[in-house]
């Protein structure tokens, strides 16, 4: 079975590989990867998120009934993140919308991230996604 996953080409090669690995991690977890451009248009965002995904989870509500909840994730891959750029992402996505979990993966945390193996990058990106 194959499926089409939305991917928008932007940034340098490392950024694109990071986005691809984040999408792969979401698919591995059973998350539904959604079109980021549709999200940006619907929410009237000034920018398009790198990855927009959704997942459902089961929980017991206050009345003892088992029910499902939905969690929407925005995953931003930052090649050279700064405190200001992370704060800007927070303002764009978390403060202006409700029900989103923002995950910023700072590739600066990978030692020598321009000379890193795909396996090391995969381990970092996959470890940053709940």
C-alpha positions in Angstrom: 0.0 0.0 0.0 1.3 3.4 -0.9 0.2 6.8 0.1 1.0 10.3 -0.9 2.6 12.5 1.7 2.7 16.3 1.3 6.3 17.6 1.1 7.2 21.2 0.3 10.7 21.8 -1.0 12.4 24.7 0.9 15.6 25.3 2.8 18.9 23.7 2.4 19.5 19.9 1.9 19.9 19.3 5.7 16.6 21.0 6.4 14.9 18.9 3.7 16.3 15.7 5.0 15.3 16.7 8.6 11.7 17.3 7.4 11.6 14.0 5.5 12.9 12.2 8.7 10.2 13.9 10.8 7.5 12.8 8.3 8.9 9.2 8.4 8.9 9.3 12.2 5.2 10.4 12.2 4.2 7.7 9.7 6.1 5.1 11.8 4.0 6.1 14.9 0.8 5.9 12.9 0.2 9.7 12.8 -1.7 11.1 9.8 0.6 13.6 8.0 -1.5 16.4 6.7 -0.9 19.2 4.1 0.9 22.1 5.8 -0.2 24.5 3.1 -3.9 23.8 3.8 -3.3 24.4 7.6 -1.6 27.7 6.9 -4.4 28.9 4.6 -7.1 27.7 7.1 -5.5 29.3 10.1 -4.3 32.4 8.1 -0.7 31.8 9.1 2.2 34.0 7.9 4.3 30.9 7.2 3.8 27.2 6.4 4.9 24.7 9.0 7.5 22.1 8.0 5.3 19.1 9.2 1.6 19.1 10.2 0.4 15.8 11.6 -2.6 14.5 13.6 -3.1 11.5 15.8 -5.9 10.1 17.9 -5.5 8.6 21.4 -7.8 6.8 23.7 -8.5 7.9 27.3 -11.1 7.6 30.0 -13.1 10.8 30.5 -14.4 12.2 33.8 -17.5 10.0 33.6 -15.5 6.8 33.3 -16.3 6.4 29.6 -13.5 5.4 27.1 -13.3 7.9 24.4 -10.9 9.2 21.8 -9.1 12.5 21.6 -7.2 14.1 18.8 -3.8 15.8 19.0 -2.5 18.1 16.2 1.3 18.5 15.9 3.4 21.1 14.2 7.0 20.0 13.8 9.5 22.7 12.9 13.0 21.7 11.8 15.4 24.5 12.5 18.9 24.2 11.0 20.3 27.1 12.9 17.8 27.9 15.6 18.1 30.9 17.9 16.1 31.8 21.0 14.4 34.5 18.9 13.5 32.1 16.0 12.0 29.5 18.5 10.0 32.2 20.2 8.8 33.4 16.9 7.5 29.8 16.1 5.8 29.7 19.5 4.0 33.0 18.8 3.0 31.9 15.3 1.6 28.5 16.1 0.9 28.1 19.8 -0.3 31.6 20.8 -2.4 32.1 17.6 -4.2 28.7 17.5 -5.6 26.3 20.0 -5.1 22.5 20.3 -1.7 22.4 18.8 1.5 20.9 20.1 4.6 22.6 18.8 7.8 20.6 18.5 10.9 22.5 17.4 13.8 20.2 16.5 17.0 22.3 16.6 19.6 20.6 14.4 22.3 22.6 16.3 21.9 20.0 19.0 23.4 17.4 16.7 27.1 17.6 16.9 28.6 18.9 13.7 25.2 18.7 12.0 26.6 19.4 8.5 28.8 16.3 8.8 26.5 13.9 10.4 25.4 10.4 9.3 21.8 9.8 8.4 21.5 7.3 11.2 22.6 10.0 13.8 20.2 12.5 12.3 17.4 9.9 12.3 18.1 9.1 16.0 17.9 12.8 17.0 14.7 13.6 14.9 12.9 10.4 15.9 13.8 10.9 19.6 12.3 14.4 19.5 8.8 13.4 18.3 6.4 12.0 20.9 
